[in-house]
Structures are given as C-alpha cells and as structure tokens.
Amino acid sequence: MTIARPVRAMAPGKINVSFRVGPPRPDGYHSVASVYLAVSLYEEVLASPREDGRVTVEVRSGSELDFDLDEIPLDESNLAVKAALLLRDLTGHGSGVHLEITKRVPVAGGMGGGSADAAAALVACSALWDTGLSREELVRISSVLGADVPFALHGGVAVGLGVGDELTPALARKDLHWVLVPASFGLSTPKVYALADKLRERAGTVAEEPEEVDPAVLQAMNSGDVAALARVVSNDLQAAAIEQAPELADILDLGVGEGALAGLVSGSGPTVAFLTAGRRDAEELAQRLSDVAGVVALPVHGPVHGARIMA
C-alpha cells in the first residue's frame, strides 16, 4: 500500500574524527579505519507519490552556502534515486515517487551529503510505500549504495572498517561542538585518494592495512575529554586535499589561531572542521572566522540521530 500523503525525512552529514587509509586494493578501493560522527547539519528529502511509476528528483538549497546545484545529477545516477529504485525493486512495494531534496550539507565536501540523501530517501520511501522494513533491514539494503549510507541511517558515533561499511557503534560521553568551514568548491573523492597514494609513494612511505582505529580517539570520546580528543584527531587524506587546494592550510591555521582546540579536513575535503571546548566556544569561533576571513562558518554538534521521519 502507498500512503497518499508525502513523507519527509532527514539524515545527517558526518565528520571523520579519525581517518586511517590503507594502500589501494585490487578492486580499486582503499581499506579504511575511521571514527564517524554524525553532526547537526541535515539533508531533507520529501517523497511524494507519482501515478506514472517514474522516480524523479529535484534539488534545492536550504542553506546560506553557495551550492553549485548544477553539479548534482537529476537522473538515475543520483544516489537518492538509486536508493528509491533499489528499495522498490527489492521489496516489490511502491510505484512512482518524486524526491525533493533540500541540501544543507556541502556538495562534494567530504561530509557524506549524497549518502545522507540516499539514507533519507530510503526512510521516506519505505514509509510512503508501507514496506514494513525495520531500520536494520534498511541498513542491509543500503550497503550496496556506498560506504557512508549505512552510517547516515545509524547516526551517532561508529567505527568504520573495510571500505567504511563495517560499522560498530561507539560512545561519545557528551556532545562535541565543532565549527565547519565549507569551501566554495568541491573535491573529487577518487582524485584525493589517488593523490594520497602518489604522495606516499613520493615520500617512500609504505601504507599498511588499517585494522583498527586509534584507541586514544575512542577513549577520549568515551570519557568526554575534549582536550585529549583534540590531540589525536587525524586524517590520512588531509595532505592530499591540501595539495589540491592549498588555501585549506590557511583556513586550518586561522581556525587554530582563533581558538579552536584542533582542526582537520573532513574526509576527502574540502570542508574543514574545528573542534571546540563547548557550544559557546563554537558560536564565538564561527563569528570570529566570519569576521576575520569573511567565510561561512557553521557551528554544529554531534553525535545526532541517523535518518528519520520528520513530523
């Protein structure tokens, strides 16, 4: 049965608090060991029934950020469309649907915005089509859509191994407050990974398969020790992101100089994330970065829940 009324769902973007990257695998991917943190910057998907059986999508900005929406595909290569088609094919439920995506997570920004779209589309379409699937069943379905989609469904904090899709929930004792500085451009994730491999080769560094995350990261998050966490946040892709966009180094230096406890490029970039001591510190840092550098700076917190229906 299809619900006649549209269904709206939301899903969070994420920060890689710690990101270890192994050497290239025979399948072209890289094994990783990451600590994912879902943060309070959300994508929204409104799923409305269509009588003609088609799955269509439109995208609009819900943010002050200058998104280049022309870079987002509006065909079956869109990850939210893929999610809806996959759900329909696997369950036999549903008919046509129109997906209206409201974007707030930076496009090609290293925060899993496209994966959040897919997670929200799965939740919205599952409710619209009354599939009766549980959250865990949706997570299993989502794994074929990309490594970040299962986490966008789970939310919270998780350790990601394999290509990032082998998730184990973790604990953050208290909210962590960050300031995000999105770039006005995107970076290609495959190109950043390829450049990271070249930089290692150039430096004579042999990358090892990452079998676990840094236990100091989990210990700091579990104890709520923000100062200790600031000492151990890291990202193996950061050097490659900065090589492609040298201005990221200036933003990192500026944020730490203005009082951030630590700064790092999120995932493959180019979004920069600054860890702060608390909510007020994040708000004040965001204002200073805006005043000093004229950049958009967004205070966020995490962990937050994964994809869910909006009232």
N, C-alpha and C positions, 0 to 999 in steps of 0.2 A: 504493500500500500504506500502511496506517495502522499505526504502531507501537503495540503493545498497552499498553506501559508509559507512564505520564505523563511529560511533558517539562517541566523547569523552566528558565526563562530569566530573565535580569536585564538591566536597562537603567538608565543613569544619568540623574539630573537635571542641569540645566545652569545656569550663570551667564552673563549677558550682561556681559562685561567692558567692552565699549563698545557703545552702542546709539544710533544716529542714526535719527531718524524723519522722513520726508518729509510732505508735505501729503496730504490724502485723495485717493484715486484715484477715477476714475469707477465702479470696481467695488466701492467701499466699503472697500477695504483701504488700507494705507499701505505705500509702499516703505520699506525699512529698509537700513541698513548696520551690521552687527553683528559683533562678535567673540564667538563662543560658546566656552565652556569646560565640558567635561563633568567633573563632580565626583563624589566618592566617597560619594554618597547614592543608593541604588539602589531601584528598584521591582522586585518579583519577580512573575512570572506562572507558575503551574503549569497546564499544559494537559493535561486528561485526556479520553480518548475517550468519546463518548456513542454509544449504538447507535440512538438515535431520530432522529438527524440534526439536533437542535437545537443552537444555540450559546447557552450560558448563562454567567452571570458572578456571582461573589460577591466581596466586598471585605472585607478585614480590615486592621487596623492592625498594623504591625510596629515601631512607634516609640513613644517616650515622649511624642510630641506629641499634643495633644488634637485629633485629626482629627474633623471633622464628616462622618462617612461617609454620613450621610443625604443629603448634597448630591450624592453620586456616583450617576448613573443606573445602573440594572441592566437596561436594555433595549437595543435596537439603537442608541440614541444614545450608549452607552458607546463610547469610542474603541477600546478593545481588542476589543470585539465587532465593531465596524465593520471592524477590521483582519482578524479571522478570517474574516468573511463575504466581504470583498474578495478575500482570498487564495484561498479556496475557489472563488469564482465565476470568478476569472481563470485558475486552474490546472486546475480540474476534479478536483482531488485532495481527499481527505478526506471526512469525513462530519460527525457531530456532535462538539462539543467543549465541555467545561466549563472555564472560565477562573477560577482562584482568584488574585486579585490581593492581594499583600501590599504595603501602601503605607508608604513611608518619606519620600518627597518631599512637602512641604507641598501640601495641596489648594488650588487657586486661589491659589498662592503665587508665581507668576512664574518658576517653575523647570522648567516643561515636564513635570510629573508625569504628566499624562494622555497626553502624547506618548510618554513612556518606557513607559507601559503598552502602548501600541499597538505600539511597536518590539519589546518583549519578547514580545508575543503573536504578532507576525509570525514571529519567530525560533523560538519554541516550536512554533507550529502547522506551520511549514514542516518542522521536524524530525519532529514527530508524524506528519504526513501524507506524509513522504518525498517532498517535491516536487522535490528536486534543484536548487532555485534557489540561485544564488550570492548573496553579500552585496550586490553591486551591483544584481542583479535585484530583490532585496527593497527596496533603496533607491528604485529607479524606481517600484515599486508603491506605496511608502509616500508618495510626494509628493502624492497626492490626499487623504491623510488629514490634512494640516496641515503648516505650515512647519517645525515642530520635530521631526516624526517622523524625517525623513531624518537629522538630526543625532544623534538618540538612537541610531540604528543605527550611524552612523560613530563617534561619540565623539571624544575628543581635543580638538583646537582647530580651529576653522574660521571663515572669513569667510563671512557670510551676506548676500546681496544679494537684490534683488527683494522678495518678501514674506518673505524669510529662508530660502527654499528653494533658492536658487542658491548651493551650497556650494563653497568652495575650501579644502582643508586648509591649515593653518598650523602653525607650530612654536613650542613653548614649550621653552626650553633646559633648564629644570629644573622640578620640581614647585612649584606655587604653593599656598600654605596660606591658608585662609580660615576665618572663623567665620560661620556662618549663624544668624540670629535669626529664626525663623519667627513669624508672628503667630497669634493665636488666631482669626483671621477671614480670609476671602478677599476678593479684589477682582476685579470683573468686568473682564476684559481689554478688551472693546469699550467699556465706560464710561470706562476710564482713557484709552484712545486719544481718545475723543470729548472728554473734558475737556482733554486736552493741546492739541487743536485750538482749543478755546474760550479757553484761557489764552494761546495765541499770538495769537489774534485780539484779545483784550483788551489785550495788550501792544503790538499793532501790529507783531508780528513776522511776516515772510513766510518760511515754511518752503521750503527748496529740496530738490529731489530728491537724496537721498544716493547718490552714485555710487561712493563708496569709503569705507572705514573710515579712521580717523585712523592714518596710518602710524607715528606715535610709539608707538601701542599695540603694533603688531606688532613694531616694533624692540625695545621693552623686553622683550617676551615672548621674542623670538628670542635676545636677549643674556642673558636671565636676570637683568636688572636690576630687582629688585622695587621699589626706591625710585623708579626712573624710571616704572615702571608705575603706582605709586600716584598720581603727579602727573597722569596722563592718563585714568584710568578715568572714565567718564561714562555718563549715561543720560538721554535726552531725555524719558522718561516719568516721571522721578522727581518733578518738581514736581507733576504731576497726581496721582500716587499719594499724595503728602504732603497735597495739598489734600483728598483724600478721607479720609485717615487721618493727621491731624496728629501723632499720637503717634509716627509713624515718624521725624519730625525729632528728637525727644528721644532715640530709640534711636541714631540716627546720631551725634548729639553725644556721647552717653555712650560709644559704642564708640571713637570717635577720642580722647576724653578719657582712656580707659583704656589707650591704647597702640596702637590699630590704625593702620596706615600710611594707610589710606583706607577709606571706607565708601560704599556706594551701595545703592539699591533694585535688586533683581534683576528685570529685565524690567518687567512691569506691576505687580509687587509682589503682596503686601506683605512678602515675605521681604527682610530686609536682609542684605547680605554685607559682611564686613570683611576686607580684605587685611592679612596679617601677614608678618613677615620670615621665619618658618620654622615648623616643626612645633611646637616647644616654645612659641613665642610664641602660636600659635593655641590650644594647650591651656590656657595660662595666661590668655589673654584670655577664653576661654569660661568658665573658672571664675570670673573676676572679674565678668563680666556676670551670671552666675548668682547670685553672692553679693550684688552691689550692687543689681541690678534685679529679681532673682527670676525672670528669664526663662530659657527653654530656649535654650541656645547650643550649637551643634554644630560642632566643628572638622572640616573636610573638606580634601581636597586634589584637585588636578587638574593636568594632564589625566589622564583614565582612559579605558579602552576603552569602546566602544559596546556595544550589546546582544549578549549571547552566552548560550550554553547553560551551565547550571551542572552541575557533576559530581554 
